[in-house]
Amino acid sequence: MVPLTWYLIFAAALFCIGVFGALSRRNAVGVLMGIELMLNAVNINLVAFWRYTDVSQMTGQLFAIFVITVAAAEAAVGLALIIAIYRQRSTVNVEELDTMKG
């Protein structure tokens, strides 16, 4: 049986990779991918803590499904915004999107 600390270390590493990806990318799609990695790290923590506590309750899995649902909605809205911005400005570089002017 794999100890809980291994899951937590893996999730922490995945979260750190996601933070680095979200903060260091200039491309908006790369930023969204970093956010998705962070949400997946949270899901790993939720399911790992559920597994090592009372497994008769499905709280960890239910929260993970909720986070997956929110992540899917975030990805759909984020990609729609990126497509709209690309059509208007012909770029997805985050540094060039600092103003709200058209």
Protein Blocks (a to p, Z undefined) as FASTA:
>chain_A
ZZfklmmmmmmmmmmmmmmmmmmpmbfklmmmmmmmmmmmmmmmmmmmmmmmcfkbcklm
mmmmmmmmmmmmmmmmmmmmmmmmmmmnopabfklmmbfbZZ
